[in-house]
Amino acid sequence: MGDKATLGDRVDELLINPDVIERVDIIDSSGKVQYTVPNSPTTQKSLQIYAYITSNESMIGPGEARTGLEKYGEELVIEADLNRGKHPSIDFLADIVEKDQKFHSHVVTPYSAKPIPEHVRKAMPEIAKKFGTPIHVYDEQGIRNTCKEFNSAFSWNKGFRNFFAVKACPNPSLLAIMKEHGFGADCSSAPELSLSLAVGMRGEDMMFTSNDTPDSEFQYARDIGAIINLDDITHIEAYKRATKRGLPKLICFRYAGEESEGNSIIGNSAERKYGLLRKQIFDAFEIAKAEGVERFGLHTMMASNERNPRTLLRQAEIMFKLAQDLKVQTGVDLEFINLGGGIGTPYKPWDRSVDLKELGEGIKNLYDKMKMIGPDGVYPGKIFFECGRVITGPHGLVLTEGRHIMQKHRKYIGVDMTMADLMRPGIYGAYHHVTPLGKETEEYDHIYDVSGSLCENCDKTAVQRFLPAGIKRKDLLAVHNTGAHGRAMCFNYNGKLRSGEVLVHPDGSFDMIRRHETEKDLNATLDFPGSKYAYLGRKKNG
Ligand SMILES: Cc1ncc(COP(=O)(O)O)c(C=O)c1O
């Protein structure tokens, strides 16, 4: 850790975009607005603090207040106590913790969310009518624009390539778009390699990064000539045993990252299960060299959904320094450095996005400053990424329909999607913005939970969320930013059938690129002959 961060630094790290926040209202349990923080230059820090702690679930209770206080320093409430009187937000949050109070805090923006692109918005009622809901919808134009933006941000680096993380959205229609934009495929399993082959990726277009890898997948990756990225020093021997061959001419190793960088999804370095430790990296490159490997790559993935450019730049700096140390100690000239995936996207309407152009420039500055180009002009040649979320995430949404509007301890909007269609809110408490179509410009001033039919209480797409009043059965709702790690994480618990996918083209026409699952699909692996439900039994001889 460097010097202790100041309050100002901490607040800046929240990466909330105060430009789109009109004010934050703090509302007591009776629904009265008790406190308003307007967006003025003198209140912007408070605004960011409240917007940040609100953004998870609109609630400031002791837990959320503590999280807010955490942002001021390592000592949580103790630090807040030390700072008492220095900042009104600290006092307010410390009071909440002390008195165990609960407030709703509502971020008011001039618009409910980043507007859905017009051609997609227009197509949505028709998509719902034609294919039914819930359904995952993607915007082809948006995806193409982001591919271009990413390539352009790194066009200074000869050989730059993003290997799209297939796990983020494993649909060949989308992978084919990536391929058109020169992307490769980052694959973590044999089925992901097969999908990439199916769209015409070949050999080193595919990078195979897996962990706890089965022998059969080492064999498959080797057979098709994918770049092999080993996750552990023992995998050198595991790979040779599995493939009955020596190491390939090109090998890459995944660096675990021993610095404390990283965030809660990927885990802090002490808990991270992935990659080789620093010392093991040097040993691994020595072994590979001795075994006749001629081409080398270095890889890492230290953070996930990271929107702080400082963290992303720091990761690049760590990797460039490691490349230099490797050159000095082992004489290895790296052909590429893969900086992994993990570039974050704004899920909340007031979040800032990562400016890819600025990130590209920042990494170029580091690259130049650290003299990463050797005397031969190519060392260490290429920069790779394997981003998924930033490419497709903001360009997907789930279209769902209101089913039961209910009043229990809380108000519920029961919808036809469940956590089985979008797992992130249930497992990570992730925020996905919800827009009721046709009510985009209404006041978002009523609090609801948006729930599904799964027998799990965490089956809630939104918890204590401000939405317009009057949402009815059959109303369409769009759940935003579901284009990555959305459909890919669908599951079948409670006999839920996984939803289909639709691609909206730039001219507003659309195609179903994956049909909805049927009960027959769900039960296709069962073997129960003689049932009146014929599909439950496989034909023994057919
Ligand atoms: C090794 C690896 N690479 C790339 C990714 C893609 O990350 P993102 O979609 O956040 O860019 C992941 C995500 O889990 C990963 O584990």
The ligand as a MOL file (V3000), in Angstrom:
LIG
                    3D

  0  0  0     0  0            999 V3000
M  V30 BEGIN CTAB
M  V30 COUNTS 16 16 0 0 0
M  V30 BEGIN ATOM
M  V30 1 C -9.8260 -16.1190 -17.5560 0
M  V30 2 C -10.9130 -15.1780 -17.9360 0
M  V30 3 N -10.7680 -14.4170 -19.0180 0
M  V30 4 C -11.7260 -13.5550 -19.4180 0
M  V30 5 C -12.9060 -13.4280 -18.7170 0
M  V30 6 C -13.9400 -12.4610 -19.2100 0
M  V30 7 O -14.1630 -11.4520 -18.3090 0
M  V30 8 P -15.0920 -10.2030 -18.7190 0
M  V30 9 O -16.2610 -10.7630 -19.4120 0
M  V30 10 O -15.4390 -9.5860 -17.4080 0
M  V30 11 O -14.2580 -9.3240 -19.5790 0
M  V30 12 C -13.1160 -14.1980 -17.5600 0
M  V30 13 C -14.3630 -14.0710 -16.8040 0
M  V30 14 O -14.6970 -14.7700 -15.9060 0
M  V30 15 C -12.0910 -15.0980 -17.1500 0
M  V30 16 O -12.2450 -15.8570 -16.0680 0
M  V30 END ATOM
M  V30 BEGIN BOND
M  V30 1 1 1 2
M  V30 2 1 2 3
M  V30 3 2 2 15
M  V30 4 2 3 4
M  V30 5 1 4 5
M  V30 6 1 5 6
M  V30 7 2 5 12
M  V30 8 1 6 7
M  V30 9 1 7 8
M  V30 10 2 8 9
M  V30 11 1 8 10
M  V30 12 1 8 11
M  V30 13 1 12 13
M  V30 14 1 12 15
M  V30 15 2 13 14
M  V30 16 1 15 16
M  V30 END BOND
M  V30 END CTAB
M  END
